[in-house]
């Protein structure tokens, strides 16, 4: 009896989790995974750790190696294979072997798209100059590493003050470089956190020697062959290395006219993560994910989202009609910014506005532990921001920030948002108390009580 042919496109988190789930649940599947790149499969989220010499080896910064499945006859990993076409009528895909430039068609019974995203290059003169880099993938990571170790590179300019840009800035500063970070919006990390927290982080970046320039309209990368500066509408910044971290775009141009996309190229899926094509599913960064707090489909480029989507798809892959729709995701992440650590989950003012969701916010700052513990390293200030529906008080988002690592509290917020708890639920939630760790009322309890207008405990 022939095995069911499952084809997976993309070897990052979604593709990897799909293989794991297929092998865990089914015996009679023939799995082929196609990856356009040579290196399978670099974790770009580990780039900063690599740049700061905090990993075992650059070749270990990956989800898996093809050799991990070499003894499994049900799995074939085809790297250096660029998929260029889907024929939904014949149920085949066409792939180019980029090593020898040959085409071949491959049959599928089920097709899982996880094509991921590509970094954006700013469309200005000079973006093709030498030493103008992107920051995603194995090749770019190793190139950046070499430049940070080059004493001739003194001035590094980062374009984009999101997660990747902040990571690049911190790694560059720790490498002893003069660092400037530019962003078109009015504050760093402005799409992730509200102003109360970004004000703290912007000051901290400046204190650490990173020049932060906001509302910067980049006009040109200057230089003759090799970059020497970044020119904005207001000033020019000397630059021996430019790292572009100005967002991502879905890797879906090859799907146009075949798979339904929105006007920006994100893949549209239904409540079962199926595309408009029969037996073709889409997961991961290039899709529009269902956001529980937004009650809307939005791009959420997170490994956690891709893996949850893959788990759902494979679990229901052979049901004629899935027993239940995909439950959606919250969207949670965390980052260190030198001495500060933050975690955020769900919506904030920026993302709520983009999804036309009305929210109310509350910001609280207080001590982590009881008052009899001296303020300082062992009893730091903690900031908590909550976002909730003004009428129902259902939690829609939140963030925590401190020099003490309280990022695990972000998982508490994520769970509360996922299960649609209210501010009142969080205010009364039964958390542990031990003065070596927290207060009689947890910092999240107190933040929720503050949001309800109660006096600080």
N, C-alpha and C positions, 0 to 999 in steps of 0.2 A: 504494500500500500504506500503511495507516494506521500511525502510529508508536505504539510502546509508551508508555502513559501512566504516568509515575512521579510520584507526589505525595509531597512532603516537608513535614513539619510541624515548624517551628522553624528559625530563621535563624541560630543560633549556630554553634559549631564543627562539630557533627555535620551540620547542614544544609548549611553551606558546603562542607565536604569532600565531601559526597555529590554536590553539583552538579559540583565539580571532577573527581571520579572518573568520573561519568557522561559528561561531555563528553570526557574523555580516552580512554575505552574504547569508547564506542558512538556511532553516528551516527543511529540510527533511534529516538530517544527524544524524547518530549514531556515536559518537566519543568515542574512547577508547585510553587513553594515558598510556603507560607503562614506568615505571621508575624503574631502578634496585635498587636504593638506598632507604633508609627509609625516608630521609628528602627531601621534595619537596618544592621549588627547590632552593638550596643555591646559592647565587651570589658570586662566588669566587673573583670577582673584588672588592667586598666590604670587603675583609678580613682585609686589612690594617686599614680601618676605625674602624672595630670591635676591632682589637688588640690595637688601640689607644683610646678606650673608646669613640668613636665618633658616635656610633649608639644607637638607642633606646634600642635594645635587640638583641642578636645573632639570636633569632628565627624570627626576622623581616628582616634579611638580605636574602631575597628570592624574586623570581619573583612573586610567588603566593602560596597560600595554597590550598590543595585539597578542603577545605571547601568553597573556593571562588565559586566553581561550584556545590556545594552540592544540590542546589535547581533546577539545570538545568538537566532535565531528559535525555537530549541529550548527556551528558558528564559523563564519568566514568574515574576516575583517579586510576590506579592500581600501587601503589608504592610497593617496595619489590618484583617486578616481573622482572626477568632477561630474556629477549628475546634471544633465542639460535638458532633459525632456521627460515628461510623463505622457504615456498613451493610455488613457483611461479605458478606451474601448478594447484594446488588446491586453490591457493590464500588464504593461511593460514599462520599464524606465530605460533611458539611454544614458550611458556613462562613458566619459572619455578617460582613458588611461593616460595621465599627463606625463608619464615617463616615456612612453613610446608613441604618444599621439594617435592612438587607435580607438575606434568606437565599438561598443558592443551593447546589445539589448539584453535585459534581464527580466524574467517574468516575476510577478508577485501575485499572491492571493490577498495579502494585507500589506499596505504601505504606510509607514510612519515617517512623517516629515519632522525633522528637528534641525533645520538648516542654520539656525542661529543668526547672529548679527555681525556686521562689519563696522569698524570704527570710522567715524567721519573725518575727512580732511577738510579744513577750512578752504573754501573756494576763493582764494585771493592770490594775487601774483606772488611768485616765489615759493609756493608750497611744494615745488619739486626740487628745491635746493638741497644740497648735501647737508646732513645733520638736522633735517626736519623729519621727526619721527612720529609714529603712532605708538600707542601703548596697549597692544592686545596681541596675544599669541607668542609662541616660542621664539620666532625669529626676531621680532621687535624687542622682546625682553632681553635677549642676549646682546643685541646691538646697543641698547640703552646701558646695560651693565658695563660694556666695554668703554663707553663714553664717560660714565661716572668714575671709572678708574683711570681715565686719561687726565693727567695734570694740565694738559693744554686746554681742556674744557673748564672754563672758570665761571661763565655766566649761563645759567639754565633758565629758560622761560617756559612756563607751563601754560598752555591754552586750555582753559576749562577748569572750574573749581568745584566739580562734582567729586564723587568718590575717587575715581581714577586719577584726576588731577591732584587732589590732596595727597594721595599716596605717592604720586610721582614727586611732588614738592617735598614731602618729608624725606623720602629716600635720597633725593638730590641734596638736601640740606645736610643730612647726616653724612653724605659723601664729601662734605666740605665745599660745596658750590655756593655761589651767589644765586639766590633763587627769587624769581618773580613769577607770580601767578596772576593770569588775566582771565576775566570772565565778563561776558556781555550783560549779565544780570547784576543786580545791585548788591549782592552779598554772596559769599562763598557758601556752598551747600544749600543754596536757597530753595532748591526743589525737594529737599529732604527734611529740612527743619524750619521752624518759624524763627522770626527775628530775635526773640529772647535768647535762643540758644546760639544762633549764628553770630550774634554780637559778641558773645563770650569767646567763640572759636576764632573769629576774625582777629580779635585782640591778642589771643594766644599765639596765633600764627605770626603776627608782627613781633611779638615778644621773643619768639624763637628765631627771628631773623628772616622770615619769609615776607617779601614785599607783596601785599595783596592789592590788586588794582581791579576795581569793579566798574560796571557800566562802560567797559572798554570795547570800542568798535574797531576791530582789527582791519587795517587797510592793506597791509603788505608785509611779506617777509623779505627783508633786504639782504643783499649780498651778491657777490660775483662768483657763481659756482657753488660756494659754500655760504650758509647763512651767517650773517653777522648781527642781525637785529630784527626786532618785531616793531612795526610802525602801527600805531593806533591813530584815531582821530585827534588825540591830544598830545601824544609823546611818542618817542622811539626808545626801545629798551634793548641794550646790547645783549646779544645772544650767540653763544658758541654752540648751543644745542637747544632746539625747540621740541618739546614733547606735546603733541596735540592730543587732548583728552576732551574733545568737544562733543561727546555723545556718540550714539550708534545708530545704524539704520539696518532694517531687516535684509537678510540675504535672500531676497525673493524675486529679483528681476527675472530670473529664468522661469518663474511660475506664472508670469503675467499672461493672461488669456487662457490659462488652464485652470488654475485654482483661484477662487474668489479672494481678492485682497481689498483692503480699504484704500483710501486715496493716498496714504503714505507708505503702502506696501506691506502692512501687517496682515498676516493670514487670518481670515475669518473662520471661525469654527462654531458648531452648534453646541447645545448643552451636553452632548456626548463627546465633544472634541473631534467631531467628524467634519471634514471639509465638504465642499459641494460635490466632490467626486466619491462615488461608491467605493467603500473599503479603503479610503485614504484618510488618515488622521494627521493632526498637526499638534505639536507640543513645543514648549520651550520659548526661547527669547523672541523668536520671529512671529509668535502668535499674539492674538488679543486674548488675554486671560480674563476669566470672570473674577472680578474683585468683589468680595463679600461686602465690605463697607461702602464701596461706591455703587453697588448694585448695577454694575456696568462692565463692559468688556474694554480693557485697557492694556497697553503694553507694560509688562512687568518682567524685566530682564534679570531674573534671579535663579540661581541653581536650585533653590528650594522649590520654586514653582515648577520648573521643568521636571524634577524628579517626582513630584506629586502627580503631575499630569501623566507622566509615563506609567506610574503605578496604576492609575485609574484606567488608562487605555488598555493596558495588557490584561488587567483583571476582567474586563468586559469585552475583549477583542472578538470573541466567538459567539457572543449573544446576538441573536437577530435584532432584538431591541434591548439595549442595556437595562438592567433592573432598576437603575436609578441614575440621574444625571450627575455630572461632576459637581461636587459641592462648592467649588471655588476656593480661592486663596485670599489671604490677608495682605501679603507682601510685607516682609520684615527684613531688616538689615541692620548691620552694626559697623562701626568704624572707630579706629583710634586716630586722634589728631595730636601727635606728640604726647603730652601728659594727660590729655582728656580722652574719655571713652564715651561713646553714645550708642544707643540702639533706638531704632524707630520702627513703628509698625502701623499699618493701615494708612489712613489719610492724614494730611496736614492742610493748612490753609491753601497752599498752592495746588495740590492734587485734587482737593475737594472742589475748588473753583473750576478746574478743568473738566470735572465730571458733573458740574452743576448740582453739587450736593451742599445743602445748607448745613453749616456746623457752628457750634459754639466752642470756644477754647478757654482753657484755664491753665495758668502757669504757676507752679509752686516751687519755691526754693527753701530748703531747710537742712538740718543736720541729719546724717545717716543714723547716728546712735544717740543714746540718752544724753541729757545736758551735763551729767556729772563726768562724762568722758571729755577730756579737753579737746577743743576744736583743733584740727590739724590733720596730719596724715592718717591717724587712726579714727578720726571722726570728721570726715570732710563734708563740705557742702554738696548737696545733691539737688539737681533740677529735674522736675517732672512736668511734662506738658500733656494735657488730655484734650481730645477733641471728641465731641459728642453731638447727637441730635438735640437741637434746642427744645423740642417738645417731648420726645419720649425718653431722653437722656441715655439712649443706647450709645455705647462707646463705638466710635468710628476710627479712632487713631490715637496715637500717643508716642511719647519719646522720653527717654531718661538720659541724663548727662552728668558726669562727675569725673574728677581725677581718680576716684576709686572705681574699680571695675565692677559696675552694677549692671552690665549689659544683659545678664540673665533675666533681669526684671523685664526686659523687652519681650521675652517669651511669655511672661505672665500676661502682659498687655495683649500680645498676639492671640493667646487662647481666649481672653475675655472678649476681644473683638470678634473672633471667629464664632463664638457661641452667643454673640449679641447680648452680652451682659450690659447692665446699666451702670451709670456712675454710682447709684445707690448700692448696687451689688458689690462694686469694688470698694466702696467706703466701709462696708460691713464684712468683707471677705475675711475668713479665718486663716491668717498666716501665723507662722511661728514667731516667738519673741525670745531672744537671748541677747543680752546687752553686748556680748562680744561681736554681734553681727548687726543688730538693728534696734529699733525702738519698740515700746510697748504696742504702739500702732505702727505697722509697716509704713515705709515711706509712700507706698502706693495707696494704702488706706488713707493716710493724711492728705495726700494730693487730691484724692477723690472727695474727702470731706471738705477740703478747701474749695473745690469746684462747686460744692453745694452751699457755700457761704458760711460754713462752720468755722469757729475759732480754732486756731492751731493748738494741738495738744501740747 
